[in-house]
Amino acid sequence: MKFAFSLAFILFTATLAFAQGGNEQSPIVEKEIVYKDWTFKNVQTGAETGLRNFAAGKKLVMVVYFAPWCPNWKHDVKFVEAMYQKYHSAGFDVIAIAEYDPVESMKSHILEYKLTFPVVWESDARTAKQTTSHYEMRKSVGDTRSWGSPWYIFLESGKLEPSGSVIAKKAPIVNGELIQPEAEKFIREKLGMAPSSEVKLSSTAAVEVCDPEKPSASLVKPDAKKP
C-alpha cells in the first residue's frame, strides 16, 4: 500500500512538473486584438511607465508578460536579454510586465538574470490570474494555457493607433515561448536589417507549436546562436 501511494505521488508530481514546464513554443502570428494603452510601475524604481510614450519613435517594441517563477519564461529570459542587448541601438526595445508574484520576488528575478530592459508590474499575487489585462488580452487571441507565461506582443510605432485608449488593433503575438531563431529573424526584418548567416531556422521550427491538449515530449527547443 505504501509503495502504491509513493508511486502515485511520484507520478502526480512528474505530471504537474510537465504541465508547468513543458514545451510551449509558439510561432509569431499576426492577430486582430484590442490592445489598450497601459501605465504600470517600474519594479525597481516605482516610477510609472506608459506604453504609448515608451513605444514612441521606436521601430519595434516587444512587450512580454511573464511570471518570475514560470519555467517556460526561464527558458526565454536569457534570449530576450540577448536580443535587447544586440538590437537596442538599431531601434528595438523590450519592456516586460511581471505578473502573479510579490514585487520583492520580481526584484530578485531581475537581479538573478541581470536584466537591463525595463520591467514593470501589473499583479503581485497568483490569485489575480483571471483579473489582469494580461489574462484578458491573451485569451482574446486564443491562448488556452493556464498561466500564459510568457506571452508576447510586438508593436511597430508606425502602425499604432494615433490616439485613444486602444494602442493597437492588429499586432504580431506569441501565445507561448519564442521559437528563438524565428524571433531573431523577425526582429531583424522589422528593423530593416539584412538576413544574418548566424540566424538559422531549425527544420522543425514551423511545427514547434504548443497544443495543451496534446503535449509532446519529442519537440526539441531550437537554440539561437549567441550574439
C-alpha positions in Angstrom: 0.0 0.0 0.0 2.8 2.4 0.9 4.6 1.6 -2.3 1.5 2.2 -4.4 0.9 5.5 -2.6 4.5 6.6 -3.1 4.4 5.6 -6.8 1.1 7.6 -7.3 2.7 10.6 -5.6 5.7 10.5 -7.9 3.6 10.2 -11.0 1.4 13.1 -9.9 4.5 15.3 -9.2 6.0 14.4 -12.5 2.7 15.2 -14.3 2.4 18.6 -12.6 6.0 19.5 -13.4 5.5 18.6 -17.1 2.3 20.7 -17.2 4.0 23.7 -15.7 7.3 23.3 -17.6 6.5 21.5 -20.8 7.3 22.8 -24.3 5.0 25.7 -25.0 6.7 27.2 -28.0 4.5 29.0 -30.5 5.1 30.9 -33.7 4.7 34.7 -34.2 1.3 35.2 -35.7 -0.5 38.5 -36.6 -3.8 38.7 -34.8 -6.7 41.2 -34.5 -6.6 42.4 -31.0 -8.0 45.3 -28.9 -4.7 46.1 -27.1 -5.1 49.0 -24.8 -2.5 51.5 -23.6 -1.4 51.0 -20.0 0.6 52.6 -17.2 2.4 50.4 -14.7 5.0 51.0 -12.1 8.6 50.0 -12.6 9.6 47.1 -10.4 12.8 48.6 -9.2 12.2 52.4 -9.2 8.5 52.6 -8.6 8.3 55.2 -11.4 5.3 55.0 -13.7 5.7 53.9 -17.3 3.1 54.5 -20.0 3.2 52.2 -23.0 2.4 54.8 -25.7 5.1 57.1 -24.5 7.6 54.2 -24.2 6.9 53.0 -27.8 7.0 56.4 -29.4 9.8 56.7 -32.1 10.9 53.1 -31.8 11.0 50.8 -34.8 9.9 47.7 -32.8 8.8 47.1 -29.2 8.5 43.7 -27.8 6.1 43.6 -24.8 6.4 40.4 -22.8 4.2 39.3 -19.9 5.8 36.8 -17.5 5.6 35.2 -14.1 9.1 35.1 -12.4 8.6 31.5 -11.1 7.5 30.1 -14.5 9.9 27.6 -16.0 8.7 28.4 -19.6 9.7 32.0 -19.1 13.0 31.0 -17.6 13.7 29.2 -20.9 13.3 32.5 -22.8 14.7 35.1 -20.4 18.3 35.0 -21.4 17.4 35.1 -25.1 15.2 38.1 -24.6 18.0 39.9 -22.8 20.4 39.0 -25.5 18.1 40.3 -28.2 17.7 43.6 -26.3 21.5 44.0 -26.0 22.1 43.1 -29.6 19.4 45.2 -31.3 18.6 48.1 -28.9 20.8 50.5 -30.7 19.1 49.7 -34.0 15.6 50.8 -32.8 14.4 47.6 -31.0 13.2 47.8 -27.4 11.8 45.4 -24.8 9.5 46.1 -21.9 8.4 43.3 -19.6 5.3 43.1 -17.4 5.8 40.9 -14.3 2.7 39.1 -13.0 1.5 36.8 -10.2 4.4 37.2 -7.7 5.4 39.6 -4.9 7.3 42.6 -6.1 10.3 41.5 -4.0 10.4 38.3 -5.9 10.3 40.3 -9.2 13.3 42.3 -8.0 15.2 39.2 -7.1 14.4 37.8 -10.6 15.8 40.9 -12.3 19.0 40.7 -10.3 19.4 36.9 -10.8 19.2 37.2 -14.6 20.9 40.6 -14.8 18.1 42.1 -16.8 18.8 45.5 -18.3 15.5 46.2 -20.1 12.7 47.8 -18.1 10.4 45.6 -16.0 7.0 46.9 -14.7 4.4 45.0 -12.8 0.6 44.6 -13.1 -0.2 42.0 -10.4 1.6 40.7 -7.3 -0.4 37.6 -6.4 -1.3 34.3 -8.1 -4.9 34.9 -7.0 -5.1 37.7 -9.6 -4.7 35.3 -12.6 -8.2 35.9 -14.1 -8.4 39.6 -13.3 -5.4 41.0 -15.2 -5.3 42.7 -18.6 -2.7 40.0 -19.4 -5.4 37.3 -19.0 -7.9 39.3 -21.0 -5.6 40.0 -23.9 -4.1 36.5 -24.3 -7.4 34.8 -24.0 -8.8 37.2 -26.7 -6.2 35.8 -29.2 -6.7 32.2 -28.4 -4.2 31.4 -25.7 -5.5 28.3 -24.0 -2.7 27.9 -21.5 -3.4 28.0 -17.7 -0.9 30.8 -16.8 0.1 32.2 -20.1 3.7 32.9 -19.2 5.4 34.1 -21.3 3.1 35.9 -23.7 4.4 38.4 -26.3 3.0 41.2 -28.4 5.1 43.2 -30.9 4.4 46.8 -31.6 5.6 48.9 -34.5 5.4 52.7 -33.8 4.3 53.5 -37.3 1.3 51.1 -37.1 0.0 52.2 -33.7 -3.3 53.9 -33.2 -2.5 57.7 -33.1 -4.7 58.4 -30.0 -7.2 57.0 -27.6 -7.2 54.1 -25.1 -6.6 51.5 -27.7 -2.9 51.4 -28.9 -3.2 48.5 -31.5 -6.0 46.7 -33.3 -3.8 44.2 -35.0 -0.3 43.0 -34.0 2.0 40.0 -34.1 1.7 37.9 -30.9 3.2 34.8 -29.4 1.0 32.5 -27.3 3.9 30.8 -25.6 7.7 30.6 -25.7 9.6 32.1 -28.6 10.9 29.9 -31.3 14.2 31.7 -31.0 15.7 31.6 -34.5 12.3 32.7 -35.9 12.1 35.5 -33.3 15.5 36.9 -34.2 14.8 36.7 -37.9 11.5 38.6 -37.3 13.3 41.3 -35.3 15.9 41.8 -38.0 13.3 42.1 -40.7 11.2 44.7 -38.8 14.4 46.7 -38.2 15.2 46.7 -41.9 18.3 44.6 -41.4 19.6 42.1 -43.9 19.2 38.4 -43.0 22.1 37.1 -40.9 24.0 33.9 -41.5 24.1 33.5 -37.7 20.3 33.2 -37.6 19.3 29.7 -38.8 15.8 28.4 -38.6 15.5 24.8 -37.4 13.9 22.5 -39.9 11.3 21.7 -37.2 10.6 25.3 -36.2 7.4 25.5 -38.2 5.8 22.7 -36.1 7.1 23.8 -32.7 3.6 24.8 -31.7 2.2 24.1 -28.2 -1.0 22.1 -28.1 -2.0 21.9 -24.4 -4.4 19.1 -25.3 -1.7 17.0 -26.9 1.7 17.7 -25.2 4.6 16.1 -26.9 7.9 15.3 -25.3 9.5 14.9 -28.7 9.6 18.6 -29.5 13.1 20.0 -29.3 13.6 23.6 -28.4 15.9 25.2 -31.0 18.7 27.4 -29.6 19.6 30.7 -31.1 23.2 31.5 -31.8 24.8 33.6 -29.1 25.0 37.2 -30.2 
